[in-house]
């Protein structure tokens, strides 16, 4: 399936499903790329950068999160892509293990298929550095398997959070404004070729049955044991953290 700027709105979300849930109007403005071209703000000219100094990153990007956030997150139960329940605290070594936790929006999000492709390509580099790469998405395990089979993405690194429990604990953004109208989403244009490449096997079948789930935004987190070193909430759809910056942050942490 080829995704173009003309077909992207229908791939991002099914408007008819939303209108039945009274989440969005039944008709959208005629725009070439609706979710990413409706808002213009001075903020859209700002570049969001991730600091490479861990102390600075922790001070600035973990603001607003409880010091005990790892304990609260650890008690969240999610599912493997095979459908087995697992506690968040069992995903990596809670003493000294370094983990990058990438929370996707949902398994049917076209931008998340692009992110999953980038994570898959970067995984050998993270593995070699002793960093565990974990991807979590909104949806049931069968939806996770669709993404894993078609991207493809390693099943043992993919988890499903159908009730968005981890997203709520971490305070990730949610709503129509963040999903469709945030200026930060405009940066997806700079990755359009990568987006097209990663979506050659894309299908809307991976979209959660609960259509309200598609209004969830994701984020990126780095842990060493229970210590949260870095946190970044996606401001809007497609506003992903640069993986090179995340890798550099991980490399500044001594591996036990």
N, C-alpha and C positions, 0 to 999 in steps of 0.2 A: 504494500500500500504506500503510495507516494503522498506525502503531506506537503501542501503548498500553503502560501499565505491566504489563498482563497478558501481552502478546505479546513484550515486550522480551527476555526470556531466550532464546527460540528464535531471535530475530533476531541476538542477540549472538554466539551460538555454537551449533553443532549438537552436543548432548550425545552422541548416538549415535555420531558420528564420533570424539569424544574417547575414549569408553569403549573403542572398538576399538583405540585407540592406548595404552590404559592410562594416560592422563593424568588422567582424572577418574573418579569413581564413576559407575555407570550410572544412578543415581537421585539427584535433587536434593531438598532440603527444599522443602516447599510454601510459597513466599514470593511476595509480589506483585512483587518486583523483585530477584530473587536476587543478581545480582552487586553490588548497591549497598545491600543492607539487612541484611547479616549481621553486621557488625562495629561495635561501638560503643566508642569510645575517647576519652579526654580530648583526644587529638591532633585528633580530628575537629572540635573547636570552634575550632581555630586557623585563621586566615586566612593563606594563602600569598600573599605580595605580591611583586611584582617591583620592585626599586628603580629609580628613574628616573635616578639619577646613574650614569653609565657606569662611573666608576672604582669605585664601591661595588659595582655589579653584577658587574663583572669580578672583583673581589676575593672576593666571596662565592659567586657562582654558577658560577665556573669552577674552584673548588677540586677537586683530585683529577685534573684533566685536565693532560696534559703540555703544556709550552710549545710543543712541536712538533706538537701535535695536528692543525693544519691541513695539515702536510706528510703526515702519515699518512693523513688523510682524503682528501687530494688524489689519492692513488694508488689509491683505491677505484674500481673500475669498476662502474657501474650501467647502467640502460637508459632510453632515452626511452620514452614511452608508445607510440611507433610501433615500438619494438623495436630501435632502434639503440644500440649500446654507446657509452658516454660516460664519461670520467673526471670525478671529482668536481671536480678543480681547473679544469676547463673550463666549469663552470657559471656562474662570474662572474669579473670582473676581479680577478686575484690581487694586484694592486698597490694600487689605491685603491677598488675597487668595494665597495659596501655590499650585503650580502645577508642576507635572513632565510631560514633553512633550517628548514622545519617537517617533522619526521619523524612521519608518521602511524603508528598501530599496524599496520594492514593494510587492504587495500582493501575488505574485507567488514565492517569494524567500523562499527557504527551511529554511534558517537560520532565516528568519523573522517569520516563523511559530513557530520555537523554542522560539524566543523572545516573541512572542504573548502568548505562553503557560506560560512562566515564569512571564510575566506581569499579566496574569489572576490569577495565583496562589498567587502573591504578593498583588493583589488589596485589599483584605480585610484588610491587615496590613496597607497599605497606607490610606485607608478609615478611619480606626480607629484613625489614627494620624492626621486626618483633611487635608490630602493631596489629591488633585484631580489627578488621573492618566489618561493621554490622549495619545492615540496612533494614529498616522497619517501615512498613507501609500501612495505610488504612484500607481495610477490606478483610475478607475472609481468606483462609489458607488456599482455597481453590482459585481465588483471584490472584494470589501471590504466585501460584504455580503457572498461571497463564503468562505473567510477566517473565518469570524465570525461564520458561521454555522458549519464548519468542525473542527475548533480547539477544542472546540468552544470558542468564545470571546464575551464579552458583547457589543452589538450594540451601546449602548449609550456612550461608551468610544472610539469608533472607527470612524475615519474620513478619507476622501479620498481627495487627492491633485493630480488630474490627470495631471495638467500642471507643477507640481513641483515648484510652486511659493514660498512656504515656504522654501523649500530646497535652492532655489536660494538666497532668502533674508538672510538666515543663512550661506550661503557660504559652504554648505556641498560638499564633494568631489564627482567627477563624472569622469567616463572614464574607458577604458578597463584595464589600469594598476592597478587602485584601485580595480576593480572588480575581476580580475583573478590572478594578480601577486604580490599582496602586502604581505609581510611576516607576517603582523599582522593577516592575515586570518588563519594562522596555529593553532591558539589557539582553533579553533573549534574542533580539535581532542580531546581536553580534555573534551568536552561536547557531544561526539558522541552518548552515550547511551541516553541522554536527547533528542538529535536531532531525533534519531530513534523513541522514544516514542511519541514525539509531532507530528510526520509526518504520523501516521498510517492512517489518512484520507486525506493525501495530494493529491492535484490535480494541474496539470499545467494549468488548466482552469482559475486559479486566476491571471495568468501572464497578465500584461497590453497588450492591442492590439498594442500599440506603443512600439515596441521591443527596441527602443533606451532608453526607460525609465529604463530598467533593469541594466543599467550602473550606476545608481544613488546609492550613499552610504547614510547611515542614520546618526543618532546622538541622543544624550540625553541632555535635557536642564531642568534646575530647575528655576522656577520663584517664587518670592513673589510679588504679584501685578505686576507692570511693571518692577520691579528690577530683572535683570538676575543674579542669584546667582552662577550658574554652567553651563558650556557648554562643551560638548565633541563631537567631530566629529569622526565617525567611520573611522579608517584608511583603512580598507578593508572589504570585505565580511565576516560577522560573528564576527567582532570585536566590540562586544557590551559592554557597560558599566556595571560593576557589580551592580546588583540591591541592594545588601546589602549596598554598599557604598552610593548609591543614597538615600536610606532610612535614613541612618545615617546623611547625609547632611540635609535632610528635618527635622529631629528631632532636629537639632540644631537651627532651626528657630522658635521663639515663635509664636504660633498661636493666632491670634487676637480673 
